[in-house]
């Protein structure tokens, strides 16, 4: 499946003056025109090279989204070493763990993040007054909760920041729903959102790769990691990993893994 929008044939790339991604990260490739073998090429270079290539060859308006979850420090450190002022999008539902807010402050100060916080149009209190506790209303309630607090704020963030390239830390090993995550995909844009490139530099990283990077750069895990939380979102939809559970079971009561940000936008 072509995940890159309008991919280019090799002869077209040569006529445009494009070169092998593995040889350099400075040659321009026209927007909407990527090598057919970009996934194979990216598989052969480092995450840092992938980031540098994407920043230099895709849109001039890159952003990074982060949930400030268990292993978030890797992407934040990797991206800000290369693009120090990249906008970092945080979706604040109002129901994050106190430890998450503390983790945000810790990384904000250490990495000097250009943090951009977006929230739902309705406050958590107003949402509960109007709709009740949506997370207790089954799959439909969860979908509505996520749409209000995550999907729509993310769409607003991308639009207001005029993002052309969206970096995310999704990894194939995280869940079955992410097993086919590409390094680069093209989102054509819908419902008023501009077209955008989505880049996953860590798509092929294992948990071990993450741990090595954190140790090498003296970066912290989320403080709840040591308490058994392997996937950390809102207080009411995140649970500790217990015997017989998969990481996917620890989010949204096992009803779903994705909140919609990476599937509906």
Rosetta silent file (secondary structure, phi, psi, omega in degrees, C-alpha in Angstrom):
SEQUENCE: XXXXXXXXXXXXXXXXXXXXXXXXXXXXXXXXXXXXXXXXXXXXXXXXXXXXXXXXXXXXXXXXXXXXXXXXXXXXXXXXXXXXXXXXXXXXXXXXXXXXXXXXXXXXXXXXXXXXXXXXXXXXXXXXXXXXXXXXXXXXXXXXXXXXXXXXXXXXXXXXXXXXXXXXXXXXXXXXXXXXXXXXXXXXXXXXXXXXXXXXXXXXXXXXXXXXXXXXXXXXXXXXXXXXXXXXXXXXXXXXXXXXXXXXXXXXXXXXXXXXXXXXX
SCORE:     score description
SCORE:     0.000 S_00000001
   1 L     0.000  136.181  176.996    0.000    0.000    0.000 S_00000001
   2 L   -82.454  113.467 -177.894    1.278    3.487   -0.827 S_00000001
   3 L  -101.221    7.976 -170.910    1.266    5.446    2.413 S_00000001
   4 L  -110.991   15.263 -176.653    3.022    8.512    1.080 S_00000001
   5 L    81.482 -129.040 -179.789    0.390   10.246   -1.039 S_00000001
   6 L   -91.870   91.821  178.640    1.679   10.675   -4.588 S_00000001
   7 L   -72.268  157.999 -177.847    4.915    8.704   -4.651 S_00000001
   8 E  -110.789  147.430  173.680    7.391    9.291   -7.512 S_00000001
   9 L   -73.318  160.096 -177.509    9.044    6.828   -9.826 S_00000001
  10 H   -58.177  -41.185 -178.319   12.827    6.579   -9.714 S_00000001
  11 H   -66.361  -32.789  177.280   13.210    8.292  -13.101 S_00000001
  12 H   -66.954  -40.734  179.542   11.060   11.196  -11.914 S_00000001
  13 H   -64.410  -41.037  179.243   13.199   11.605   -8.822 S_00000001
  14 H   -64.479  -37.763  179.215   16.383   11.592  -10.903 S_00000001
  15 H   -70.059  -23.541  177.483   14.959   14.223  -13.218 S_00000001
  16 L   -87.445   -1.451  179.316   14.123   16.341  -10.175 S_00000001
  17 L    82.206   13.721 -179.595   17.677   16.101   -8.909 S_00000001
  18 L   -77.175  154.446 -179.158   16.753   14.010   -5.877 S_00000001
  19 L  -128.419  174.635 -179.380   19.313   11.661   -4.351 S_00000001
  20 L   -62.397  130.986 -178.638   19.362    8.638   -2.094 S_00000001
  21 L   -60.430  -35.122 -176.815   18.059    9.448    1.388 S_00000001
  22 L   -70.631  -20.776 -178.307   20.754    7.328    2.994 S_00000001
  23 L   -84.234  -30.889 -176.131   23.518    9.363    1.321 S_00000001
  24 L  -157.312  156.965  176.417   22.423   12.810    2.427 S_00000001
  25 L  -119.835   20.811 -176.392   19.694   14.601    4.326 S_00000001
  26 L  -115.018  -11.476 -177.799   20.065   17.935    2.558 S_00000001
  27 L   -77.189  133.166 -178.816   18.777   17.322   -0.968 S_00000001
  28 L   -75.251  138.364  170.150   15.306   18.760   -1.604 S_00000001
  29 L  -120.402  130.117 -174.408   12.490   16.503   -2.683 S_00000001
  30 L   -59.515  143.639  175.036    9.410   18.267   -3.951 S_00000001
  31 L   -54.607  145.736 -179.496    6.350   18.110   -1.703 S_00000001
  32 L    72.578   12.685 -176.231    4.006   15.267   -2.657 S_00000001
  33 L  -138.720   97.031  179.789    6.943   13.440   -4.253 S_00000001
  34 L  -118.143  153.204  175.771    8.723   10.755   -2.244 S_00000001
  35 E   -59.781  143.719  177.970   10.781    7.766   -3.380 S_00000001
  36 L   -60.118  -29.267 -176.266    8.752    4.598   -3.743 S_00000001
  37 L  -100.752   26.007 -176.082   11.262    2.838   -1.476 S_00000001
  38 H   -57.860  -36.416 -179.073   11.288    5.509    1.238 S_00000001
  39 H   -66.130  -44.006  178.028   10.218    2.988    3.887 S_00000001
  40 H   -65.095  -38.295 -179.567   13.050    0.605    3.041 S_00000001
  41 H   -66.935  -44.136  179.550   15.514    3.478    2.921 S_00000001
  42 H   -64.139  -30.206  179.393   14.405    4.851    6.274 S_00000001
  43 H   -65.166  -20.714 -177.272   14.747    1.379    7.761 S_00000001
  44 L   -98.200    4.060  179.229   18.457    1.565    6.989 S_00000001
  45 L  -125.165  169.929 -175.335   19.222    4.881    8.676 S_00000001
  46 L   -78.610  164.388  176.561   19.048    6.154   12.249 S_00000001
  47 H   -60.850  -38.140  178.565   16.115    7.887   13.896 S_00000001
  48 H   -63.583  -42.632  177.418   18.171   11.079   13.998 S_00000001
  49 H   -63.301  -38.149  178.315   18.811   10.882   10.256 S_00000001
  50 H   -61.508  -44.463  179.653   15.092   10.338    9.647 S_00000001
  51 H   -63.477  -47.069 -178.509   14.254   13.456   11.644 S_00000001
  52 H   -61.307  -43.404  179.647   16.892   15.572    9.898 S_00000001
  53 H   -61.972  -45.779 -177.678   15.763   14.437    6.476 S_00000001
  54 H   -62.700  -42.615 -179.177   12.099   15.121    7.229 S_00000001
  55 H   -65.880  -37.625 -175.408   12.776   18.597    8.608 S_00000001
  56 H   -85.586  -17.554 -173.955   14.982   19.549    5.683 S_00000001
  57 H  -119.014  -14.801 -179.991   12.903   18.008    2.908 S_00000001
  58 L  -100.981 -128.925 -175.201    9.254   18.159    3.912 S_00000001
  59 L   -81.891  154.125  175.958    7.366   21.144    5.297 S_00000001
  60 L   -81.796    0.514 -178.376    8.928   24.225    6.835 S_00000001
  61 L  -121.922   74.285  178.438    6.363   24.035    9.655 S_00000001
  62 E   -82.750  148.976  172.810    7.133   20.962   11.767 S_00000001
  63 E  -137.455  161.080  176.191    5.417   20.195   15.056 S_00000001
  64 E  -126.668  128.838  173.589    5.732   17.412   17.615 S_00000001
  65 E   -98.730  142.036  179.136    2.823   15.960   19.570 S_00000001
  66 L  -145.841  136.055  174.108    3.496   14.397   22.952 S_00000001
  67 L   -90.521   -3.211 -173.885    1.293   12.855   25.613 S_00000001
  68 L    52.327   45.944  179.095    4.198   13.055   28.061 S_00000001
  69 L   -85.727 -159.697 -168.996    3.663    9.372   28.639 S_00000001
  70 L   -54.303  -44.605 -172.899    5.987    6.683   29.938 S_00000001
  71 L  -117.879   24.004 -172.581    8.771    7.064   27.362 S_00000001
  72 L   -63.249  -24.812 -175.694    8.016   10.526   25.988 S_00000001
  73 H   -60.804  -26.656 -178.953   11.427   11.950   26.865 S_00000001
  74 H   -62.210  -56.679 -178.198   13.001   10.122   23.908 S_00000001
  75 H   -64.218  -39.584 -179.828   11.112   11.968   21.166 S_00000001
  76 H   -61.997  -43.275  179.231   11.250   15.273   23.017 S_00000001
  77 H   -69.020  -46.668 -178.424   15.015   15.027   23.397 S_00000001
  78 H   -58.567  -47.229 -176.958   15.605   13.703   19.865 S_00000001
  79 H   -71.031  -43.264 -175.115   13.552   16.421   18.178 S_00000001
  80 H   -74.352  -19.228  172.365   14.703   19.384   20.248 S_00000001
  81 H   -67.570  -30.993 -176.539   18.374   18.500   19.706 S_00000001
  82 H   -95.751  -39.944 -178.104   17.764   18.975   15.984 S_00000001
  83 L  -131.933   80.930 -170.401   15.002   21.624   16.002 S_00000001
  84 L   -56.175  -32.133 -174.386   15.192   23.348   19.418 S_00000001
  85 L  -100.096   15.350 -178.655   12.177   25.605   18.915 S_00000001
  86 L   -59.314  131.681  176.361    9.807   23.018   17.434 S_00000001
  87 E   -62.781  130.153  178.596    6.280   23.511   18.840 S_00000001
  88 E  -107.693  113.956 -175.622    5.422   20.672   21.226 S_00000001
  89 E   -89.646  123.610  173.530    1.678   20.012   21.344 S_00000001
  90 E  -118.710  128.563  175.432    0.192   18.769   24.613 S_00000001
  91 E   -95.738  113.097 -178.436   -3.501   17.992   24.886 S_00000001
  92 L   -99.302  103.727 -179.154   -4.613   18.759   28.430 S_00000001
  93 L   -77.406  -13.957 -173.528   -7.871   16.964   29.125 S_00000001
  94 L    87.337   -4.051 -178.842   -7.937   18.202   32.707 S_00000001
  95 L  -120.940   20.737  176.885   -7.800   14.576   33.856 S_00000001
  96 E   -71.696  156.281  176.751   -4.074   13.874   33.557 S_00000001
  97 L   -64.980  146.952  173.620   -2.310   12.381   36.554 S_00000001
  98 H   -53.519  -36.960  179.318   -0.651   14.877   38.926 S_00000001
  99 H   -65.139  -29.715  177.608    2.594   13.046   38.125 S_00000001
 100 H   -68.330  -45.784  177.843    2.066   13.783   34.436 S_00000001
 101 H   -60.181  -37.461  177.845    1.792   17.520   35.041 S_00000001
 102 H   -67.260  -38.281  177.963    4.960   17.292   37.155 S_00000001
 103 H   -64.993  -40.788  176.139    6.684   15.342   34.371 S_00000001
 104 H   -58.223  -48.392 -179.877    5.680   18.034   31.880 S_00000001
 105 H   -60.539  -41.896 -178.876    7.220   20.698   34.113 S_00000001
 106 H   -61.105  -49.395 -178.133   10.392   18.650   34.548 S_00000001
 107 H   -73.629  -32.297  176.346   10.940   18.128   30.822 S_00000001
 108 H   -58.506  -46.240 -178.405    9.805   21.651   29.968 S_00000001
 109 H   -72.948  -41.274 -177.449   12.552   23.086   32.157 S_00000001
 110 H   -69.306  -42.876 -174.586   15.256   20.606   31.238 S_00000001
 111 H   -98.992   -0.044  179.610   14.734   20.683   27.465 S_00000001
 112 L    53.601   54.120 -173.906   13.509   24.293   27.202 S_00000001
 113 L   -71.688  143.764  170.046   10.435   23.145   25.317 S_00000001
 114 E   -88.650   76.325 -171.235    8.329   25.388   23.112 S_00000001
 115 E   -80.542  131.387  177.000    5.224   23.940   24.743 S_00000001
 116 E  -123.457  115.039 -175.365    1.801   24.591   23.225 S_00000001
 117 E  -102.147  129.712  178.782   -1.141   23.392   25.331 S_00000001
 118 E  -125.079  146.599 -176.347   -4.566   22.799   23.777 S_00000001
 119 L  -136.122  165.753  174.629   -7.813   21.829   25.514 S_00000001
 120 L   -64.572  158.729 -179.846  -11.398   20.981   24.668 S_00000001
 121 L   -65.869  -30.040  177.916  -13.837   23.825   24.133 S_00000001
 122 L  -103.683  139.908  176.394  -15.751   22.791   27.257 S_00000001
 123 L   -66.143  159.271  177.811  -14.124   22.514   30.672 S_00000001
 124 H   -55.350  -41.269  179.792  -14.162   19.064   32.347 S_00000001
 125 H   -63.249  -41.586 -179.280  -16.808   20.271   34.828 S_00000001
 126 H   -68.493  -39.004  177.117  -19.054   21.591   32.093 S_00000001
 127 H   -60.263  -44.738 -179.597  -18.676   18.383   30.102 S_00000001
 128 H   -66.827  -36.343  178.293  -19.757   16.294   33.077 S_00000001
 129 H   -65.227  -35.583 -176.115  -22.704   18.588   33.787 S_00000001
 130 H   -85.434  -41.464 -171.558  -23.850   18.316   30.194 S_00000001
 131 H  -117.071   -6.842 -172.254  -23.007   14.723   29.301 S_00000001
 132 L    78.337 -168.009  179.176  -22.220   12.918   32.555 S_00000001
 133 L   -83.063   93.859 -173.546  -19.075   10.809   32.873 S_00000001
 134 H   -59.577  -32.873 -178.650  -18.625    9.877   29.245 S_00000001
 135 H   -68.428  -11.499  176.703  -15.845    7.392   30.017 S_00000001
 136 H   -99.562    9.446 -174.539  -18.386    5.317   31.948 S_00000001
 137 L  -111.002   35.883  174.993  -20.770    5.134   28.994 S_00000001
 138 H    70.744 -166.464 -175.474  -19.166    2.326   27.017 S_00000001
 139 H   -61.144  -40.252 -179.949  -17.435    2.544   23.668 S_00000001
 140 H   -65.323  -39.866  177.619  -19.729    5.283   22.349 S_00000001
 141 H   -65.099  -40.951  177.701  -19.136    7.402   25.426 S_00000001
 142 H   -63.025  -41.631  178.546  -15.371    6.944   25.121 S_00000001
 143 H   -60.434  -42.863  179.917  -15.491    7.938   21.462 S_00000001
 144 H   -67.323  -42.161  178.222  -17.354   11.112   22.328 S_00000001
 145 H   -59.659  -46.817 -178.937  -15.017   11.893   25.227 S_00000001
 146 H   -67.676  -35.713  178.733  -11.955   11.432   23.029 S_00000001
 147 H   -64.660  -42.068 -178.953  -13.410   13.465   20.219 S_00000001
 148 H   -69.919  -42.693 -169.442  -14.109   16.406   22.548 S_00000001
 149 H   -99.951  -13.851 -176.389  -10.867   16.287   24.505 S_00000001
 150 H  -128.335  -55.428 -174.707   -8.334   14.899   22.081 S_00000001
 151 H   -65.823  -52.708 -177.634   -9.305   14.743   18.419 S_00000001
 152 H   -65.742  -42.625  175.145  -10.850   18.194   18.068 S_00000001
 153 H   -61.530  -35.134  178.857   -8.148   19.971   20.146 S_00000001
 154 H   -68.235  -40.434  176.546   -5.478   18.215   18.059 S_00000001
 155 H   -61.044  -42.625  178.665   -7.107   19.329   14.847 S_00000001
 156 H   -63.558  -38.846  179.601   -7.237   22.871   16.222 S_00000001
 157 H   -63.452  -48.688 -179.049   -3.577   22.669   17.214 S_00000001
 158 H   -62.346  -38.310 -178.510   -2.435   21.543   13.779 S_00000001
 159 H   -71.203  -46.015 -176.422   -4.543   24.189   12.105 S_00000001
 160 H   -69.212  -30.762  178.401   -3.546   27.105   14.354 S_00000001
 161 L   -87.465   -1.082 -179.339    0.152   26.208   14.127 S_00000001
 162 L    52.261   43.298 -175.391   -0.188   25.791   10.341 S_00000001
 163 L   -66.138  136.045  174.557    1.617   22.483   10.691 S_00000001
 164 L  -113.070  -23.533  176.422    2.944   20.864    7.544 S_00000001
 165 E  -133.440  126.413 -176.104    4.920   18.045    9.175 S_00000001
 166 E  -116.003  113.278  176.864    3.714   16.273   12.305 S_00000001
 167 E   -90.789  137.604  179.082    6.207   14.201   14.283 S_00000001
 168 L  -140.555  151.959 -178.182    4.884   11.506   16.586 S_00000001
 169 L   -92.861   21.988  179.260    6.527    8.840   18.741 S_00000001
 170 L   -58.416  140.379  177.668    4.334    5.909   17.652 S_00000001
 171 L  -130.651  143.403 -176.965    6.134    2.566   17.642 S_00000001
 172 H   -63.542  -30.159 -176.699    5.045   -0.691   16.051 S_00000001
 173 H   -75.225  -12.307 -173.321    5.815   -2.674   19.178 S_00000001
 174 H   -68.146  -34.510 -176.838    3.384   -0.651   21.304 S_00000001
 175 L  -168.730  164.796  177.590    0.212   -2.422   20.205 S_00000001
 176 H   -62.044  -34.446 -178.767   -1.459   -4.468   17.487 S_00000001
 177 H   -69.908  -14.214 -179.616   -3.150   -1.307   16.202 S_00000001
 178 H  -112.074    8.665 -174.332    0.298    0.233   15.598 S_00000001
 179 L   -62.878  -26.638 -178.016    2.012   -2.817   14.126 S_00000001
 180 L  -105.852   19.691 -178.140    1.945   -1.399   10.592 S_00000001
 181 L   -58.481  122.907  178.070    3.003    2.163   11.478 S_00000001
 182 L   -82.746  166.034  174.191    5.013    3.598    8.554 S_00000001
 183 L   -71.062  -39.006 -179.745    7.960    5.948    8.930 S_00000001
 184 E  -137.209  137.490  171.564    6.193    8.560    6.799 S_00000001
 185 E  -140.858  152.836 -178.971    2.596    8.938    5.696 S_00000001
 186 E  -106.483  124.522  176.994    0.729   11.669    3.870 S_00000001
 187 E  -102.803  117.128 -173.821   -2.559   12.949    5.269 S_00000001
 188 L   -69.252  -17.655 -179.311   -4.553   14.635    2.545 S_00000001
 189 L    90.635  137.284  177.782   -6.521   16.737    5.016 S_00000001
 190 L  -153.550  161.371  178.989  -10.252   16.707    5.654 S_00000001
 191 L    53.371   40.273  175.237  -12.929   18.758    7.367 S_00000001
 192 L    88.435   -3.371  179.102  -10.957   21.935    6.811 S_00000001
 193 L   -87.337  135.790 -178.510   -7.584   20.615    7.967 S_00000001
 194 L   -68.170  155.722  175.108   -4.657   21.273    5.657 S_00000001
 195 L   -58.934  151.077 -175.733   -2.677   18.399    4.110 S_00000001
 196 E  -154.259  145.560  170.545    0.155   17.230    6.334 S_00000001
 197 E   -88.225  139.001  175.969    3.065   14.806    6.443 S_00000001
 198 E  -118.433  126.361 -172.611    3.130   12.532    9.489 S_00000001
 199 E  -122.168  131.621  179.631    6.516   11.179   10.522 S_00000001
 200 L  -121.597   83.820 -174.555    7.252    8.366   13.002 S_00000001
 201 L   -64.597  -22.847 -177.597   11.045    8.276   13.448 S_00000001
 202 L  -102.349   16.729 -172.154   10.863    5.577   16.153 S_00000001
 203 L   -52.335  -37.995 -175.949    8.434    3.297   14.301 S_00000001
 204 L   -98.680    9.608 -178.481   10.802    0.308   14.354 S_00000001
 205 L   -77.948  143.435  174.525   12.230    0.868   17.851 S_00000001
 206 L   -93.516  170.229  174.085   11.847   -1.773   20.545 S_00000001
 207 H   -58.856  -35.375  179.177   11.364   -1.147   24.245 S_00000001
 208 H   -64.646  -42.565  177.312   15.031   -2.019   24.620 S_00000001
 209 H   -58.039  -43.244  179.576   16.021    0.683   22.108 S_00000001
 210 H   -61.978  -47.236 -179.374   14.011    3.197   24.109 S_00000001
 211 H   -60.983  -40.093  178.633   15.608    2.135   27.371 S_00000001
 212 H   -62.952  -44.191 -179.247   19.112    2.394   25.898 S_00000001
 213 H   -63.204  -44.885  179.612   18.443    5.903   24.590 S_00000001
 214 H   -59.660  -42.223 -179.391   17.036    7.073   27.915 S_00000001
 215 H   -68.593  -42.890 -178.727   20.058    5.707   29.750 S_00000001
 216 H   -59.502  -35.872 -174.877   22.581    7.133   27.283 S_00000001
 217 L  -106.929   11.732  177.309   21.161   10.624   27.649 S_00000001
 218 L    53.145   49.072 -178.819   20.247   10.400   31.334 S_00000001
 219 L  -104.415  149.500 -176.995   16.574   10.960   30.583 S_00000001
 220 L   -90.011  150.924  162.154   13.710    9.985   32.896 S_00000001
 221 L   -77.603  164.801  170.569   10.791    7.653   32.440 S_00000001
 222 L   -58.698  140.823 -177.086    7.411    8.963   33.535 S_00000001
 223 L   -60.286  -21.022  178.723    7.266    8.739   37.368 S_00000001
 224 L   -83.009   -7.685 -179.956    4.343    6.281   37.211 S_00000001
 225 H   -57.361  -44.159 -178.441    6.394    3.784   35.191 S_00000001
 226 H   -71.486   -9.468  176.669    7.846    2.280   38.356 S_00000001
 227 H   -97.349    8.372  175.120    4.322    1.856   39.722 S_00000001
 228 L    98.188    6.743  177.442    3.348   -0.480   36.899 S_00000001
 229 L   -89.942  119.377 -179.220    1.840    1.980   34.405 S_00000001
 230 L  -105.227  -18.794  175.974    3.106    1.196   30.912 S_00000001
 231 L  -136.951  116.894 -166.296    0.640    3.363   28.970 S_00000001
 232 L  -120.853  115.687  176.782   -0.315    6.595   30.690 S_00000001
 233 L  -127.168 -118.963  179.223   -3.215    8.830   29.724 S_00000001
 234 E   -83.296  156.703 -176.561   -6.090   10.107   31.842 S_00000001
 235 H   -60.776  -36.149 -173.928   -6.599    9.019   35.429 S_00000001
 236 H   -88.560   -6.068 -179.900   -9.939    7.341   34.738 S_00000001
 237 H  -126.218   17.389  177.606   -8.884    5.402   31.627 S_00000001
 238 E  -126.770  133.062  178.237   -5.386    4.211   32.606 S_00000001
 239 L  -131.527  161.818  176.684   -4.625    1.254   34.837 S_00000001
 240 L   -67.953  151.789  174.574   -1.535   -0.573   36.020 S_00000001
 241 L   -75.670  124.430 -179.873   -0.329   -3.592   34.087 S_00000001
 242 L  -118.628  168.063  179.091   -1.354   -6.744   35.952 S_00000001
 243 L   -54.925  134.956  178.393   -0.748  -10.448   35.368 S_00000001
 244 L    85.386   -3.611 -179.506   -2.528  -11.684   32.269 S_00000001
 245 L  -100.526  150.783  168.345   -2.926   -8.178   30.798 S_00000001
 246 L   -99.103  166.678  178.246   -1.348   -6.716   27.695 S_00000001
 247 H   -58.268  -33.979 -179.878   -0.305   -3.081   27.483 S_00000001
 248 H   -65.467  -30.565 -178.849   -3.394   -2.479   25.334 S_00000001
 249 H   -69.981  -16.831 -175.292   -5.638   -3.721   28.143 S_00000001
 250 H   -83.430   -3.683 -179.926   -4.417   -0.954   30.443 S_00000001
 251 E  -119.401  140.081  174.257   -6.106    1.804   28.432 S_00000001
 252 H    53.595   39.096  174.592   -9.813    2.553   27.990 S_00000001
 253 H    59.362   20.949 -178.748  -10.875   -0.524   29.989 S_00000001
 254 H    78.526    1.480 -178.158   -9.584   -2.765   27.217 S_00000001
 255 L   -76.307  -28.858 -179.079  -12.357   -1.554   24.890 S_00000001
 256 L  -160.631  163.125  178.776   -9.957    0.223   22.552 S_00000001
 257 L  -106.358  -38.562 -173.915   -6.322    1.237   22.273 S_00000001
 258 L   -96.298  143.938  178.488   -6.453    4.435   20.235 S_00000001
 259 L   -89.566   -9.054  178.640   -8.039    7.701   21.285 S_00000001
 260 L   112.012  -20.637 -178.633   -8.558    8.811   17.696 S_00000001
 261 H   -58.022  -42.919 -175.071   -5.712   11.281   17.301 S_00000001
 262 H   -95.879    1.937  179.692   -3.716    8.904   15.138 S_00000001
 263 H  -118.836  -25.215 -174.744   -6.659    7.262   13.393 S_00000001
 264 H  -107.123   -8.484 -179.147   -9.160   10.043   12.694 S_00000001
 265 L  -106.527    0.000    0.000   -6.886   12.921   11.678 S_00000001
